[in-house]
């Protein structure tokens, strides 16, 4: 694995592990934020692997899937789309109190579970 790709993978793995820690600490907004960030980085690893170029500076997971050449199952793509859409409100909340209520333990657990499954699916596509 190229050094640049490995760097993306290592950083993505760190973020996914941090999402788990945030979940265990009851910091559910950060759990979801880090799930999105981990998938963004693992997708950027795939983009770098197939293009040999630094991936674009974007948080849009749908766009990164397209650039990666991956074809996730429909349910997984829908999850990535949903997670991509929550990226902005978790980064820059307009009403933090409302955000905390909408992203409770159950929601965070669902995002974390989906992120772990998706992360592994993408990671398996990378050359070792």
Residue, then its C-alpha position, 0 to 999 in steps of 0.5 A: x500500500x502506498x504511503x499516502x493511501x496508508x496515511x488516509x487509512x490510518x487517519x480514518x481508522x483513528x477517527x472511527x475508533x474515536x467515534x466509538x469513544x465518543x459514543x461510550x462517553x455519551x457525546x452523540x453529536x461527535x459520534x456522528x461527526x466522526x463517523x462521517x469523517x472516518x468514511x470521508x477519509x477511507x473513501x479518500x484513501x480509495x480515490x488516492x489509490x485509483x487515481x494516484x492523486x490527492x483527493x479533492x477537499x470535499x466532505x461530500x460522500x456521494x461525490x467521493x463514492x463516484x470518484x472512488x469507482x466503488x459501487x456500494x449496495x443501494x442500502x449502503x449508498x443510501x446510508x452514505x448519502x444520509x451521513x453526508x447530509x448530516x455533515x454540515x449540521x454536526x459541524x456547524x449547528x444552527x440550534x445545538x440544543x435541538x441537534x443534541x435532542x435529534x441525535x440521541x443514543x439510538x441515532x448515534x448507535x445506528x450511525x456508528x453501526x452503519x459506519x463500521x460496516x461501510x468502513x470495512x466494506x471500503x477497506x476490503x476494496x483497498x490493495x494491501 
